[in-house]
Amino acid sequence: MKSTLPRRTFLRSTVGGIAAGTLATSGLADTALAQDWKSDRGGDRNKGRRVLLKGGTILSMDPAVGDFLKGDVLIDGSRISAIDKSISSRGATVIDATGTIITPGFVDTHRHAWQNHFRRAIPNSALLADYSAFTHSGIGPFSRPQDHYAGNLISDLGAIHSGITSMLDYSHNTRSGAHADSAIQAHFDSGLRAVFAYGPASVGTWDRQHPKDIVRVKERFFSSDDQLVSLRLATNLIEENFVLARAHGVKVTSDAAFVRNPPIPTYVPTLMDFGRRGLLGPDVTLIHGTAFPDEVFRMIRDTGTRLSLAPTSDAHYRTLGDSITPIQKVLDFGIVAGLSVDVEVTLSSDFFSQMRMAFYVQRMLANKRFTDGDTSAPVEMNARRILEMATLNGAKCNGLEHKVGALAPGKEADILMIEADDVLNMPLNSAVGTVVLGADTSSVRNVFIGGQLKKWNGKLVGVDINKVRTLVYASRDYLAKQSQLWKPSDILGDGPCQSCGT
């Protein structure tokens, strides 16, 4: 018999099923605070469970499915089984979606999670040198496996809270195999659809296990493709690393893909050479792309290479090429590009900020050319294109387009229900405009990842936030004491970065 429950009572009725036990610490003896959390690797818990989202405004991001002013989405286990104007389903638990916009979850294509016990610690940092001094050279050498766990866990939970259902963790301080294991375990435990991009440390003494350790972690953690967490290799333009990754069926993401200021003379020729020799392709994602010449954008398009844009990061750090996110070049050349947060030590953690920054950067530059009398000024950005970058194109950048990024039968049920009838967004006049330009994190009512409920009525599900808080604060305080880079009195100021803004 079908059961229709009010939104506020649904959680209580399913706490033993959808909502139970999303955190774990298997194999992390140093994290004693969380030993009683139960493991969830995204296995068989969803089998046989059917949930019907009823009467929402649907933005599927799949042209074959289309959009619905009012429609239903049927979740069968971990996957979407049907989308239509009206669906009847025996045995399904029905969630009243009236007054919400149903969209795919946002997909973050690049974030450095290990350092995020220090969110917004250096808000005025102006140079990459400021960032590196605080992170890589500062707290980085002191980070223990359990600190990686804490940083990744809080970053993942923050992502889920803000509507990000998939995130690539570019782990570029992985000092040992134990650090990698702890970071990966945090991703499994959080319930996020995470992509662990295994990168090396860059400062101080470390085990030099990268990149060959991807073979071990793939065997230990990633023997199945039917789980929420997946693996990539994070690396600079090092040919043998690209070859190793491909030999083991691992895709590649490469950060710092931009023309530096001052420039590195060999970077663009090396990147072009990679393209000519078949080292680039759809299994490779480059990050940033600022100040690239047109020949590089043409090569990215022709090889099918993906591009991860970091709109707020590019604007914040003046040494990131020309500090202008190349959103117009993405449009001009037809490049598959997603969006990303990059660094929480400086920037906002949510995706609404990234969507708006990308939207307005393109519009600002296009409008300036128009008002200057340029008859070839480009057409202004539209909101749907930005939403596509935040969802489907992001999934392509993370190598997950076969699973997520759009709402369609057979896809994994990574779904947002966004408030459209609250005081912030009512009355609803444009669903796409509301998501991209009107909503914020407080608008994210419910979040499903792989069919599992992760946020309900604005609150994370199955998370003991007091335990998380104790874990994260203890880790933050340890790293602050060891590095001597942060102290409690910094909370009232602009952070510890002494050269910022100079």
N, C-alpha and C positions, 0 to 999 in steps of 0.2 A: 504494500500500500504506500502510495506516495505521501511524503510528509512535507508540509510547507511550514517553515519556521520563521518567525520574525528575526531580523538580523541580530538583535541583541541577545537572543536566547540560543542561536545556532552554536556558538562557541561552547557554551556549557554542555550542550548535548553531545558534543563530539570530542571533548577533551581527551578521552581515552583513545581516539582514533587519529583524526587529522592533526590535533594540536599537541599530542604528547611527546615529550622527550626529544627536543631538537638539538641538545648540546651533549657533547661527550669529551672525554679526555683519554681515550684508550692509548696506552703507550707513553703517557706523559707523567712520569712519576713526580716530576718537579712541580706540577700544578696541582698540589694537594687540595686546593680550595674547591676543585670541581670533580673530584673522583666519583661522585655519585651521579654524574650526568650520563645518560644512556646514549649509546652510539646510534646514529642514523646515517647510513651510507646510501640512502635513496633506493633501497631494495624493493621488497615485495609488499611493503605496508599498504600500498594503494590498491592492490588487486581486489576487484569486486566492489569497490566503493564508487558510487555514482553521485555526482553533484550537478545540479542544474542551476545556472545563473539565469534568472528570469526577468525579462522586461527592461534590459539596459540599452543604452545607445552604444552600438558596437563599431569600433574602428579596427578592422581586421588587419590592415596593411598587406592584404593578399588580394590582388585584382580579381582572381578567380572566385573568391568568396564575396568580396564587396563589403560595403558598410550597411548598417541597419539603423534607422531612426529608433526603432524599438525591436529588440530581438533577444534570442536565447542562445546560451552556450552550454553544451552538455559535456561535462568532464567525466570520463570513464577511466578510473584508475589514475594513471599519471598523464594520460593523453586527452586531447580534445576529440570527441567522437562525432559531434554534430554542431553546426551553427545554422540557425534559420530564424525566420520571423516568429515562429511559435513551435515549441517542441514539447511533446508529452513523453514522459519517461516513467515507467513503473519502477518503484524501488529507489528512486533518486531523492536525495535531500535537496530541497529547493531553497535557494537564496533569492530573496527579493532584491533585484538589481535596479528597481525603479529609482530614478534620480542619480544614476551613476553613468559614467562613460567607461566602457570595457575596452581595454587596449592590451596589446602585448606588453610584457615587462620591458623596462629599459635595459639596454645592454651597454655596459661600460667597457671600453676596449683597452683601458690602460690606467692602472693605479698602482702606487707603491705602498703596499699595506703594512709592511713590517714596522714602519716608523710612526704609526698613527695613534700612539699614546700621546703624541705631541701635536694634536690638531690645533691649527692656527697659532702655534707658538711663535712663528716668525712672520707676522702679517705684513711687515714693511720690507721684507727682503727684496732686493732689486736685481741682484745678479745670481747666476747659477752658482757662483763661488760662495755666496751667502748660504744658499741651500745646502751645498755640498759640505761646507764647514760645519753646519749644524748636524747633518744627517750622516753622510758617509765617513767624514773624519771625526765627527763629534760623538754621537751616540752609537754609531755603527759598530766600532770595534768592541764595544761593551755588551752588545746585544746577545743574550743567551737564547737557546732554543725556546724556553718558556716565554721570553719576551717577544719572539717572533709569533708565538701562538697568541699572545694577548693582543698584539697589534693587528694581526690578521682577523682575529675574532671580532674585535670592536669595529673594524672597518667593514667587515661583511654584514654585521647586524645593522650598522648605519645605512649600508646600501639597501638592504631589504626594507628598512623603515621608510626610505625615500622613494621606493618603487623600482629600484634597480634589482632585477632578478638574476642577472648574469654579469660577472665582472672578471676581467683579466687582471691578475695580480702579477705585475712585473717585479719579481723578487730579486732585486739587485744588491742584496747584502746577505746572500746565502752562504754563510761562513763554513758550514760543514754539512754532512749528510743529516746529522741530527737536527740542524736548523731547517733543512728542507722538509724532513718528516713532520716536525712540529707545525710548520706553516701549512702543509697539506692537510694535517689532521684538523687544524682550526677550520679550514674550508669545509671539510666533511661535516664537522660538528655544527657549524652555523646554519646549515641548510640552504646556503646560497648555491646557485649554479656557477661555480668558480672555475676559472682557468688558471692553473698554476704555471706561470712562465718562469722556468728555473734559470736564474741568472747568477753570476759570480759576485763576490765581494770585490771592492775596488781599493780599499785602504786597509793597512795593517796586516797582521798575520791571519791566514785562513788556510783551510785544508787543501786548496787547489783541486777539489773534487769535480769542479765544473769544467767541461760539459759532460764528461764520461759518466757521471753519477745519474744521468737521466735513464740509463739502462736499468740501474737498480731500482729507482723509484717507479719507473714504468712497470716493472715486474711486480713490485710490492703493492702499489696503489692503483694501477691503471690497467689491469689485465682485462677489464670489461669496459665496453663503450656505453653500457647501459647503467650509468651512474651520473650523479650531478657534477662531480669534479673531473676535470680533464687536464691534460698536460700539453705544454708547449715549451720550446727552448727560447730563452731570452739571451740575446747575444748581439754584439757589435758586428760589423761587416768582416767576419772571419770565415774564410771559405771552408776550412776543415770542420767548423762547427755546423755550418749549413749542411755539409755532406753527411756528418754524423747524424744529425737530426733526421734527415730524409731516410737514411739507412734503417732507422728504427721506427719509421712511420710517425714522426713527431713534427708538427708544424713549427714555424719560427716567427717570433716577433722581435723587431729590432728598434730600440729606443734611440733618441738623440739623432734622428734622421732629419737634419736641417743644416743649412749653410751657416756655420757659426760666425759670431762676431767677436774677435777677428776670425776670418775664415781659415779652415784647414784646407790647404790647396789640393790635397789628394782625395778628399771625400767624394765629390761629385764624379770625378773620373773612375773611382773605384766602384761606386754605385752603378754607373753606366756599364762598366765592364761586367759586373754581376748580372745585369740584365741581358747583355749580349751573349753571355755564356750559359744562360739557362738557370742561373742560381736564384732568380726571382720568379714569382708566379703567384697564383691564388692561395698557395699555402704559406705565403709570407706577408706579414703586415709590418709596415714602417710607421713610425710614430713622429708626429709633428709636421714635417714637410715645409717648414717656413723658409722663405727666401730661395727655394729651388728655382733654377732656370726652367724654361718651358721644355727643354729637351728631357729633363728628368720626369716631369709630369707626363709627357708623351710616352716615355718608356714605362712608367708605372701603369698607365692605361693599357698599353699594348701587351704587356706581360701578364695583365690581370692581377697585379700586386694590389693589396689592400692598403689603405691609409687611415691611420687613427689620428684624428684631430684633437687638440687640447686647447680649446678656445680661451679659457681664463688663464691657463698657464702661459700660453704664448703672449698674452697681453701683460702678464705680471712681470716676467723676466726679460729684461731688455737684451740679454745676451742670447736669447733664442732666435737667432737669425734677425729678421726685421720686426719680430714681435707681432706679426699679423697672421692670424690663422688663414691658411690658403683656401678658404671656402670658395672664393670665386674661381680659382684654378680647378678645384674639384668639379664645379659646374661646367666650366669651359671645356674640360677634357673628358668629362663623363667617367670620372674615377669613382670606384666604390669606396666610400669613406664613412667611418663611424665617429662617435664622440667619446671623450674621456675626461675624467676628473684630474688625473695625474697625482698631485701631492696635497694631502690634507694638512700637512704642517703649515701650509700657507693658504690654501684655497677652500672654497665651499665643497661639501661632500655630496651635494645633490645634483641631479641631472637637469632639473628645471633651469638652473643657472647656466649649464653648458648649452642647452638648446637656445636660450635667449641670447647668450653671447654670440653664438654662431649666426643666429638670425640677424642680429643688429650690426655685427661687423660687416656682413655682406651688404646690408641695406645702407649703412653709413657710407661705405666706399662707392657703391653704385650711385647713391644720391649726390655725393660730392662730384663725381664725374658728370652727372647730368646737369647740375647747377653751374658747373664750369663750362658748359656748352659743348661737351663731348657727345656727338651724335651717335657714337658707338657704345654709349654707356649700357651696361648689361641690365637685363630685366631684374627687378627686385626679387629677393628670396620670398618663397611662400612657405607657410607654416607646415603643410603636409610634407614637403621635402625634408624639413628639419626633423619631423617625427619619424620619417623613414630612416634617417641617419641614426636616430636614437634607438631604433628597434631592429628592423630587418638588416640594414647595412652594418650595424654593430655586430649582429650575429654572424654575418659573413666575415667580418674582420677577425672574430674569435673562432672561426671555423665551425660554427654551430648552426648554420642556416638550415641544415637538414633536421634540426630539432626545434629551434625556437626562432623568434624574431617576427613572427606573424601568427595570427589566429586562423587555423585551418584544421579540418579533420585529419588526424594522424600526427599532428604536431604535439610536442610536449606542452602541458598546460601551465605555462608561465604567463600569468594573467594579472592585470591590475584592474581594480574597480575604483575609479576616481570620482570624488564628490562633484556633482554638477548642479545640485539643488540646495547648496548651503549658502550662507550669507556672502561668501567670497565669490562664488561663481554663478549664482542664479540671477536672472533666468538664463537658461542655456540657449544661446543663439548660434554658436559655432562650436562643435565638439573638438575639432582640430585646433582651433584658435584657443579654446579654453585650456587644453592640455599643454600646448606649447607656450602660450603667452599669459594665461590667467592663473593656472593652478600652481600650488607649491607642495612641499612635503606634507603639510597638514591636510591636503586634499586627498592623499592616498589612503582610502578607507580600508581596502582589503587587498592582500597579496597572496597569490598562489604560485608555488614553484614546483614543477613536476607533479601538479595535482594536489600538493600538500599545502594546507593553509599556514602561512607564515606571519600574516598580520591580519587582525580582525578589529573592525571598528576603531582603527587608529593605533592599536597596541600590538606589539610583537607577541606572537603566540609561543608558549612553551619555553620562554626564556626567563630564568631567574636573574633579573637585572641587578639585584644586589650582589650576587656572586660575581657577575661580570664586572660590576663597578669595582669591587674589592680587588679582583684580579688585575684589572687595567691600571688602577691607581698604584698598586704595589709595584707593578712593572715600571710604570712611569717614574715613580720616585727612586727606584733602584738605578735606572739609567741616568736620571738627573744627577744623582749623587756621584756616580762613577765618572760622568763626563764633565761635571761642573759647568754645564751650559744653561741650566734652567733652575730657578728657585721660585718658591711660592709668591714672592713679592712681584715677580714678573707678570702675574695675572692682572695687576692693576696698571701695567704700562703697555708699551708697544712690543714687548718681547725682548729677548736677549741679543738680537743681532745688532752689533755696534755700528756696522758700516751701512746699514740699510738707509736708502733714500739719499745717499751722498753721491 
